[in-house]
Amino acid sequence: MPRETGRKNIAQNKRARHDFHIEDTYEAGLVLMGTEVKSLRAGRASLADGYAMVKDDEVWLMNIHIPEYHMGTWTNHAARRPRKLLLHRREIGKIIAKTKESGLTLVPLALYFKDGRAKVEIGVARGKKTWDKRHDLAEQQAKREMARALRHRNR
């Protein structure tokens, strides 16, 4: 069987980009059980309530929902168990330094397979205020209207 290449998205956290200013992003591997990988390959996961935290110089992904594999037996996994992230020591040091700042947190942005390996994109983020969210929505709508007007004009 040929090896898998490229990037295959499993789950996106669109809410994170709406609720946070993403200051920096990191790609990390995941320590998973076999049934978790099979469930991910079926395209089943949710990043909705997930977050990452640093504990004992290791980064852990918490509250990510990967449902149990339907063909699994007693070897099945818990759906919301903590999962360890695989990062370089320098990256962990940078993350620790940034999260010590007030108001910064780690949020998962995307879960995907890259060349057959499960990866997660985490972002160092600062929470948005409600007026920031309204401003971003107004900006998006203005861009959409400009593009629509240009399309109409060029016909």
Contacts in CASP RR format, 6 or more apart in sequence:
PFRMAT RR
TARGET T0000
AUTHOR 0000-0000-0000
METHOD contacts of the structure
MODEL  1
MPRETGRKNIAQNKRARHDFHIEDTYEAGLVLMGTEVKSLRAGRASLADG
YAMVKDDEVWLMNIHIPEYHMGTWTNHAARRPRKLLLHRREIGKIIAKTK
ESGLTLVPLALYFKDGRAKVEIGVARGKKTWDKRHDLAEQQAKREMARAL
RHRNR
3 115 0 8 1.000
3 116 0 8 1.000
4 113 0 8 1.000
4 115 0 8 1.000
4 116 0 8 1.000
5 115 0 8 1.000
5 116 0 8 1.000
6 114 0 8 1.000
6 115 0 8 1.000
7 112 0 8 1.000
7 113 0 8 1.000
7 114 0 8 1.000
8 112 0 8 1.000
8 113 0 8 1.000
8 116 0 8 1.000
9 110 0 8 1.000
9 111 0 8 1.000
9 112 0 8 1.000
10 40 0 8 1.000
10 43 0 8 1.000
10 45 0 8 1.000
10 111 0 8 1.000
10 112 0 8 1.000
10 113 0 8 1.000
10 118 0 8 1.000
11 43 0 8 1.000
11 45 0 8 1.000
11 46 0 8 1.000
11 47 0 8 1.000
11 110 0 8 1.000
11 111 0 8 1.000
12 47 0 8 1.000
12 109 0 8 1.000
12 110 0 8 1.000
12 111 0 8 1.000
13 47 0 8 1.000
13 48 0 8 1.000
13 50 0 8 1.000
13 107 0 8 1.000
13 108 0 8 1.000
13 109 0 8 1.000
13 110 0 8 1.000
15 48 0 8 1.000
16 22 0 8 1.000
16 47 0 8 1.000
16 107 0 8 1.000
16 108 0 8 1.000
16 109 0 8 1.000
16 123 0 8 1.000
16 125 0 8 1.000
17 109 0 8 1.000
18 128 0 8 1.000
18 133 0 8 1.000
18 136 0 8 1.000
19 127 0 8 1.000
19 128 0 8 1.000
19 133 0 8 1.000
20 105 0 8 1.000
20 107 0 8 1.000
20 125 0 8 1.000
20 126 0 8 1.000
20 127 0 8 1.000
20 128 0 8 1.000
21 125 0 8 1.000
21 126 0 8 1.000
21 127 0 8 1.000
21 128 0 8 1.000
21 132 0 8 1.000
22 107 0 8 1.000
22 109 0 8 1.000
22 123 0 8 1.000
22 124 0 8 1.000
22 125 0 8 1.000
23 98 0 8 1.000
23 104 0 8 1.000
23 123 0 8 1.000
23 124 0 8 1.000
23 125 0 8 1.000
23 126 0 8 1.000
24 94 0 8 1.000
24 98 0 8 1.000
24 123 0 8 1.000
24 124 0 8 1.000
25 109 0 8 1.000
25 121 0 8 1.000
25 122 0 8 1.000
25 123 0 8 1.000
25 124 0 8 1.000
26 87 0 8 1.000
26 91 0 8 1.000
26 95 0 8 1.000
26 121 0 8 1.000
26 122 0 8 1.000
26 123 0 8 1.000
26 124 0 8 1.000
27 114 0 8 1.000
27 119 0 8 1.000
27 120 0 8 1.000
27 121 0 8 1.000
28 59 0 8 1.000
28 85 0 8 1.000
28 86 0 8 1.000
28 87 0 8 1.000
28 91 0 8 1.000
28 119 0 8 1.000
28 120 0 8 1.000
28 121 0 8 1.000
28 122 0 8 1.000
29 85 0 8 1.000
29 86 0 8 1.000
29 87 0 8 1.000
29 117 0 8 1.000
29 118 0 8 1.000
29 119 0 8 1.000
29 120 0 8 1.000
30 61 0 8 1.000
30 83 0 8 1.000
30 84 0 8 1.000
30 85 0 8 1.000
30 86 0 8 1.000
30 118 0 8 1.000
30 119 0 8 1.000
30 120 0 8 1.000
31 83 0 8 1.000
31 84 0 8 1.000
31 85 0 8 1.000
31 86 0 8 1.000
32 40 0 8 1.000
32 83 0 8 1.000
32 118 0 8 1.000
33 75 0 8 1.000
33 77 0 8 1.000
34 75 0 8 1.000
34 77 0 8 1.000
35 68 0 8 1.000
35 69 0 8 1.000
35 72 0 8 1.000
35 75 0 8 1.000
35 76 0 8 1.000
35 77 0 8 1.000
36 66 0 8 1.000
36 69 0 8 1.000
36 77 0 8 1.000
37 118 0 8 1.000
38 69 0 8 1.000
38 71 0 8 1.000
38 72 0 8 1.000
39 45 0 8 1.000
39 66 0 8 1.000
39 67 0 8 1.000
39 68 0 8 1.000
39 69 0 8 1.000
40 66 0 8 1.000
40 111 0 8 1.000
40 113 0 8 1.000
40 118 0 8 1.000
41 113 0 8 1.000
42 69 0 8 1.000
44 66 0 8 1.000
44 67 0 8 1.000
45 64 0 8 1.000
45 65 0 8 1.000
45 66 0 8 1.000
45 67 0 8 1.000
45 111 0 8 1.000
46 64 0 8 1.000
46 65 0 8 1.000
47 64 0 8 1.000
47 108 0 8 1.000
47 109 0 8 1.000
47 110 0 8 1.000
47 111 0 8 1.000
48 65 0 8 1.000
49 63 0 8 1.000
49 65 0 8 1.000
50 61 0 8 1.000
50 62 0 8 1.000
50 63 0 8 1.000
50 64 0 8 1.000
50 107 0 8 1.000
50 108 0 8 1.000
51 61 0 8 1.000
51 62 0 8 1.000
51 63 0 8 1.000
51 105 0 8 1.000
51 106 0 8 1.000
51 107 0 8 1.000
51 108 0 8 1.000
52 59 0 8 1.000
52 60 0 8 1.000
52 61 0 8 1.000
52 62 0 8 1.000
52 85 0 8 1.000
52 106 0 8 1.000
52 107 0 8 1.000
52 108 0 8 1.000
52 122 0 8 1.000
53 59 0 8 1.000
53 60 0 8 1.000
53 62 0 8 1.000
53 106 0 8 1.000
54 60 0 8 1.000
54 92 0 8 1.000
54 95 0 8 1.000
54 96 0 8 1.000
54 99 0 8 1.000
54 106 0 8 1.000
57 92 0 8 1.000
57 96 0 8 1.000
58 84 0 8 1.000
58 85 0 8 1.000
58 92 0 8 1.000
59 84 0 8 1.000
59 85 0 8 1.000
59 87 0 8 1.000
59 92 0 8 1.000
59 95 0 8 1.000
59 106 0 8 1.000
59 122 0 8 1.000
60 82 0 8 1.000
60 83 0 8 1.000
60 84 0 8 1.000
60 85 0 8 1.000
61 82 0 8 1.000
61 83 0 8 1.000
61 84 0 8 1.000
61 85 0 8 1.000
61 108 0 8 1.000
61 120 0 8 1.000
61 122 0 8 1.000
62 82 0 8 1.000
63 80 0 8 1.000
64 80 0 8 1.000
64 83 0 8 1.000
64 108 0 8 1.000
64 111 0 8 1.000
65 79 0 8 1.000
65 80 0 8 1.000
66 77 0 8 1.000
66 79 0 8 1.000
67 79 0 8 1.000
68 76 0 8 1.000
68 77 0 8 1.000
68 79 0 8 1.000
69 76 0 8 1.000
69 77 0 8 1.000
85 120 0 8 1.000
85 122 0 8 1.000
87 95 0 8 1.000
95 106 0 8 1.000
95 124 0 8 1.000
98 104 0 8 1.000
98 124 0 8 1.000
99 105 0 8 1.000
99 106 0 8 1.000
99 124 0 8 1.000
103 126 0 8 1.000
103 127 0 8 1.000
104 124 0 8 1.000
104 125 0 8 1.000
104 126 0 8 1.000
105 124 0 8 1.000
105 125 0 8 1.000
105 126 0 8 1.000
105 127 0 8 1.000
106 122 0 8 1.000
106 123 0 8 1.000
106 124 0 8 1.000
106 125 0 8 1.000
107 122 0 8 1.000
107 123 0 8 1.000
107 125 0 8 1.000
108 120 0 8 1.000
108 121 0 8 1.000
108 122 0 8 1.000
108 123 0 8 1.000
109 121 0 8 1.000
109 122 0 8 1.000
109 123 0 8 1.000
110 120 0 8 1.000
110 121 0 8 1.000
111 118 0 8 1.000
111 119 0 8 1.000
111 120 0 8 1.000
111 121 0 8 1.000
112 118 0 8 1.000
112 119 0 8 1.000
112 120 0 8 1.000
112 121 0 8 1.000
113 119 0 8 1.000
128 136 0 8 1.000
END
